[in-house]
Amino acid sequence: MATDTRTRMIEATALLIRQRGYHGTSLNDILSASGAPRGSLYFHFPGGKDQLVIEVTRASVADVTERLGAALSEESDPAVAVHHIYQSVARMLEDNEFSLGCPVAPVVLDAPNDVPDLAEICRSAFEQWIGLLRQAFVRAGVPERRAQALALLVESSLEGLMVIARATRDRTPVSTVADEVAALVEAAVLAGKAAQQAEGAA
């Protein structure tokens, strides 16, 4: 039963944080949503709300990182992989009726600088996600500098598109940009390979 209570608190917190952010989620909200008694919160999380939110955010980041890494490694063509990622995000938004987006964005927007560990998890999350994209582009032949810029473009557009899709309750913006970004990645890969061939022939 103790494990069930802990799990309920984690699941409730993850949902509330994505909906309301760090400051918009109170301990009472967490207890009410999870159905857990107040004493159990400090039993499982002696550090209170901060410890709980840190654990939840770290787990959410790990989940996104794993899925992003899998999407990029399962497809040899990064343009196709990126297109799949955009479509996956569009499906996620549609499935949750445009109520949830990136698990980290609400925390970042709340600027919890008084919780350094939480701020570091958020910073590291974007570093990891952009890094995975950059690595995939480099493997496909895109020069390092261009790969970094492309990776930043992909990540930033996904973050912005999740906000737009939630505001309009429409997945179309995500699908539309998916085609444009995939074409951009494909062009970068072709240009990179052409440059490598030219160097090899010189």
N, C-alpha and C positions, 0 to 999 in steps of 0.2 A: 504493500500500500504506500509506503514511504516513497518508493521509486516512482509510482504512478503520480503521486502528488508533485514530486519534483519535475517530472515530465510535463505535467499539465501547466505548471508555472512557466517552464521554458517555452512551451508552445504558445501560451497566451501572451507572454512578453514579446516573442518574435512577431506575432501578428500585430500587437498594439504599437510596437515601435515602428513598423512599416507603415501603419496607418496614421500615427499621431506624432512620431518623433520621440526624442529622449525626454524633453521637458514636458511634452504633452501627455506623457504616460506616468501616472502616479502609482504608488504602491497599492492604493485602494483599487485602482483600475485592474491591476494585475491580480490581486486577491479575488476580486469580484469575477473576473473573466475565467480564472482557473478554478474557482470554488475551493481554494485552499485557505486554511485557517492562518491567521497572522503569525502565530508562533512557528509554523512550519517554514515560513519564508526565511527566518533567521537561523533555523536549524539547518536548512539545506544551503543557504547563502548567508553566512555570517556577515559578509560585507554589505548586505542589504541590496537595494536597487542597483547600485553601481556594479556590484559583482555579477548580479543576474544579467544585466544588460550587456556587460562585457562578454560573458560566456555566450549569450545568445548571438551577439554580433560576430564574435569569432567563429562560431559554428556556421552562421549564414555565409560569411566570407569564404570559409573552407568549402562549403557546398557549391557556391558559384564558381570558385576557382577550379574545382574538380570537373564540373560540367563544361566549363569553357575550355579547359585543357583537353578534355576528351573530344569535344567538337572539333578542335583544331588538329588533333593527332589522328583522328579517324578519317580525315579527308586530306588527300595529298595536295589538292588545289586549294590554296587559301581563299581565293575568290568565292569558290563554292562553299567553303566552310563558313566564311563570313555571312554569306547569304542565308545559310541555314541558321546561324546564330540570330540574325534579325527576325527570321520567321519564328524561331523558338520563343523569342521575346514577345512577338505579336500574339502567339498562341497563349502564352502565360497571362498576358494582360486580359485577353478575351475570356480565358477560363476563370479568372478571379473577378470578372465583371469590372475591370479597370479600377479596382480598389487598392491594388498593391503594385509597387514598382520595385526599384532597386532597394535591397535591404539596408544599404549603407547611406544612401542619399538623405533620408530623413534625419539621420544622426548627424551628418555633416552640416546640414542646414541649421540644425539646432546649436551648432558650435559649442559642443561640450568641452571647452578647453580646461574646465576645472576637473575633468577626469582624463588625465594624460594617457592612461592605458587605452581608453576608448578612442581618443583622437588618433593615437598611433595605429590602432587596428584599421581605422578608416583610411589613413594615409597609405598604409601598407597594402590595403586591398586594391586600391587603384594602381599602385606600383606593380603589383602582381598581375593584374588583369591586362594592363598595357604591355607589360613585359612578355606575357604569353603571346599576345598578338604580334608584337615586334619579332619575337623569335620565329614564329610561323612564317612571317613575311621574309625574314632573312634566309630561312631554310629554302625558300622558293626562289631565291636569287635577287631579292630586293636589297639595295645597298642599305647599310645600317642606319644612316641618317634619315633616308626616305622611309625606311621601315618604322622608325620611331614616330615620325610625323603621321604616318598612316594609322599606326596603332592608336595614337592619341585622338585622331579624327574619328575612328570607329568607336572608341569608348565614349568620347564626349557626345557623339551623335546619338548613341544608344541611350545615354542618360537623359538627354534633352527630349528625345522621342518618347520616352516613357512618360514624361511629364505632359507632353502634348497629347498623347493618346489617352491619358487619364482625364485630361481636361475636356477633350472632345468626345470621349467614350467611343473611339473609333481606331481600329488597328491599321487603317489605310496609310497613315503617314509612315508607319514603321515599314510596311511592305514597299511603299514607293521609294523610300530612301535606301532600302536594301538593294534594289536594282542598281541605283546610282553608285553606291559605295562598292558593290561587288565589281562593277565595271571599272571603277578607279583602281581597285586592287589588282584586277586582271591586267590592266594596262601597265601598272608598275612592275608586275612580275615579268611581263613580256619585254619591257624596256631593260630590266635588270639582266635578263638572260641574253638579250641582244648585246648589251655592253660586255658581258662576260665572254661571249663568242668573239667579239671584235678584239678584245684583249688577247684572247688565245690565238687568234689569227695573226696578230701583229708580230 
